[in-house]
Amino acid sequence: MTEQPHIPKPDDDNEHQAEEQARVLRFPSERLNDDQATGEPQVIDGELVDDADQAPQVDQAAATESGSGLVRHEKREPVLPKWASDVDEFRETAKWAVGYAGHTLAFHTVRCPVYMGRILLRVPQGTLRLLGGFLRWVTDAEGRPVRSDAAHRADAAEYLRLSGQRDNRVRGRVYTTVGLGAAALAAFFLGRAMLPELVQYAIVAGALGAVGWLGAPADQPIASRAVEATKVPKLTSNAVEIALSALGISGINQAMAKGGEGVGFPKPISRDGKGWRADVDLPHGVTPGDIMDRREKLASGLRRPLGCVWPEADNGEHAGRLILWVGDQDMRKAKQPAWTLRKGVRVDLFQPQPFGTDQRGRWVDLRLMFTSVAIGAIPRMGKTFALRELLLIAALDPRAELHTYDLKGTGDLDPLEKVTHAHGVGDEDEEIEKAISDLRKLRDELRRRAKLIRDLAKQGLAPENKVTPELAGKKSLGLHPIVIGVDECQVWFEHPDHGEEFEAICTDLVKRGPALGIIIMLATQRPDAKSLPTGISANVSTRFCLKVQGQTENDMVLGTSKYKQGVRATTFAWADKGIGYLVGEGSDAQIVRTVAGLDGPASEKVAAYARTLREQAGTLTGHAIGETPEVDDSVSKKDTLLEDILAVVGGTEKKVWNERVIARLYELKPEVYGTYTESADLTAALKRHGIRTGQVWGTTDDGKGASRIGITRADITKEVAERNRRDSAG
Ligand SMILES: Nc1ncnc2c1ncn2[C@@H]1O[C@H](COP(=O)(O)OP(=O)(O)OP(=O)(O)O)[C@@H](O)[C@H]1O
């Protein structure tokens, strides 16, 4: 292939001169050297330089760094293994060791009589073995084959030498035996005379035990096994290579073929938690994502259950580094360590709380404060369980005001009824009206909080312009955490009348809520642009994605490009219930299994404790104490915004600023339009009718011309006419 040199266009005056100066440069790269070897000179994009000596090098020498030359950048391995440095793991290991010892002791104590019977039965056999062995030793039986061999060969000299050696040896051993026998006899009589009876019995029992033990056949030991160790095959580099080769990835196959680069193991394969961890440098061009896509084949290649095999990208290293963690047990079947909140504990939402366990069985914490959450999955994977768990955590902070919406209508969030401030079940009109009314109040609360925080920041009380634990604790400020949980949120966003308003308010809550102590958590089984509007999916800070079907849904929940980066919730199996990728604020994606067994009755118990905490703190409000929420009248009444605008904007006014329309609407119906405080409110309200506002030229009260956001009357008349036509058509 021959490319033309890229030459900057010279000035007309200097054209000729520039042409003369233009030269093609050969970058001293390996590729060019190869080409030269084949005799085909190549021309590549070059850069004009004054002096050939200054030609840029493609392969630059390693950059020298400032500072001490002795200082190296390195990754230090932890001094203590994880189980010894992590309090929880240490506690768990110690608990296991004590349990193991206790079980073994109890097991053998119970079987002591059986063991004694077995020992007595085997004493004769043991005695015979002992005597036989002793006689063989005294008579130097082990040398017999060699002596007979010498006799067979008629090697008289050798035979005589061996026989002499044997006689000496036997003589020595007989003397030793006689000496030891006399000493034993003396010890016996001395012991009988001097040792307490108990010790004598113990010695006899010990001797009988030893002889009985000796009499036991090798395949039938006296003691039964207290613990049957579940054998987990060790993960070896060979096994990893075989499994990787079986994936059908050409890059790997070429690398593994004779003369290929192979795969690299930068660290020894080692134990990590309850499993093995292999760090693998994949062949050039192969990414961890390629492996993760074939997780099932990989599990087959390793001869392990799918739930044990967890390939991951190592984002701290290069793009070809794979971390392969192979658990001893299937993640979905492994016993989860106890969830500390199960029995009810007062929690502080400003602190991280245990949300789930990773593949290694370690708890993964999540801080709910200053975040907003999106949960997505195909049906029946554990999305509602995850949302309910988060709401239960919130319920255990008695300051938190809960708003719970179960739009599927099956009562999954009902355990929270006893603590929640607002509760909605199902998608009937009445429920939707209650919900939109509640959300409007929350939007007003958001605005109140924003203004309050601004004022507090000016006084130096909110240094980061957000709610602090101290501010949340002051009842007078009303800055306590507000937690909104919505299951099947797509029902709101797809609602024909209120969908856009739900979307606008939720987007606002997702964006501004976290700093102001309002946490919104949305779960959906259909993560697409309609169910999880982009304004929301792009701004949530905590994402939990259980199994999904494709890349789009994956990235919708976990964030743009996550699929490309190898974070693929598509690789979960159908049986991986409650297992998903968690992407927290500023943290890498990790695989987490939510609390297992937190079903309805278990949730009821946690909620009951949360109610007690609230009773003590005096924070039970709304639904929890049987209050019926006031529904905003404007919701149930027919929306007459367009007609009202036409009533206040005369036919002669083609375009009017929003602020003026709002003032006139307020005069017309203060009870309906009292919530319109700024121009954007009217823009949002008109957007729900499919009408856009735009820049409008007008004159201020003091006669100056200005351009501000406003309406075009013709747009309103057109929409009203269209609607009337639709209504009459039925
Ligand atoms: N951490 C977990 N460990 C084991 N099983 C779990 C876990 N979480 C949920 N499950 C199981 O997954 C099943 C489905 O859970 P859930 O009802 O939350 O699913 P969903 O995704 O909300 O379903 P749908 O879309 O139908 O509402 C339940 O039967 C539950 O027992």
PDBQT file of the ligand as one rigid body, heavy atoms in Angstrom, charges set to zero:
ROOT
HETATM    1  N1  LIG A 801     -30.547 -12.739  46.886  1.00  0.00    +0.000 N 
HETATM    2  C1  LIG A 801     -31.332 -13.717  46.466  1.00  0.00    +0.000 A 
HETATM    3  N2  LIG A 801     -30.930 -14.991  46.618  1.00  0.00    +0.000 NA
HETATM    4  C2  LIG A 801     -31.709 -16.006  46.176  1.00  0.00    +0.000 A 
HETATM    5  N3  LIG A 801     -32.898 -15.839  45.571  1.00  0.00    +0.000 NA
HETATM    6  C3  LIG A 801     -33.348 -14.595  45.408  1.00  0.00    +0.000 A 
HETATM    7  C4  LIG A 801     -32.593 -13.469  45.834  1.00  0.00    +0.000 A 
HETATM    8  N4  LIG A 801     -33.289 -12.352  45.529  1.00  0.00    +0.000 NA
HETATM    9  C5  LIG A 801     -34.428 -12.769  44.922  1.00  0.00    +0.000 A 
HETATM   10  N5  LIG A 801     -34.456 -14.095  44.862  1.00  0.00    +0.000 N 
HETATM   11  C6  LIG A 801     -35.527 -14.922  44.297  1.00  0.00    +0.000 C 
HETATM   12  O1  LIG A 801     -35.850 -14.440  42.997  1.00  0.00    +0.000 OA
HETATM   13  C7  LIG A 801     -37.232 -14.545  42.762  1.00  0.00    +0.000 C 
HETATM   14  C8  LIG A 801     -37.717 -13.325  42.022  1.00  0.00    +0.000 C 
HETATM   15  O2  LIG A 801     -37.562 -12.198  42.863  1.00  0.00    +0.000 OA
HETATM   16  P1  LIG A 801     -38.386 -10.844  42.600  1.00  0.00    +0.000 P 
HETATM   17  O3  LIG A 801     -39.823 -11.027  42.833  1.00  0.00    +0.000 OA
HETATM   18  O4  LIG A 801     -37.714  -9.782  43.368  1.00  0.00    +0.000 OA
HETATM   19  O5  LIG A 801     -38.111 -10.681  41.066  1.00  0.00    +0.000 OA
HETATM   20  P2  LIG A 801     -38.515  -9.501  40.123  1.00  0.00    +0.000 P 
HETATM   21  O6  LIG A 801     -37.352  -9.301  39.212  1.00  0.00    +0.000 OA
HETATM   22  O7  LIG A 801     -38.966  -8.320  40.899  1.00  0.00    +0.000 OA
HETATM   23  O8  LIG A 801     -39.705 -10.132  39.333  1.00  0.00    +0.000 OA
HETATM   24  P3  LIG A 801     -40.897  -9.369  38.593  1.00  0.00    +0.000 P 
HETATM   25  O9  LIG A 801     -40.296  -8.674  37.453  1.00  0.00    +0.000 OA
HETATM   26  O10 LIG A 801     -41.820 -10.459  38.226  1.00  0.00    +0.000 OA
HETATM   27  O11 LIG A 801     -41.464  -8.419  39.590  1.00  0.00    +0.000 OA
HETATM   28  C9  LIG A 801     -37.903 -14.722  44.114  1.00  0.00    +0.000 C 
HETATM   29  O12 LIG A 801     -38.563 -15.936  44.117  1.00  0.00    +0.000 OA
HETATM   30  C10 LIG A 801     -36.789 -14.747  45.122  1.00  0.00    +0.000 C 
HETATM   31  O13 LIG A 801     -36.920 -15.804  46.013  1.00  0.00    +0.000 OA
ENDROOT
TORSDOF 0
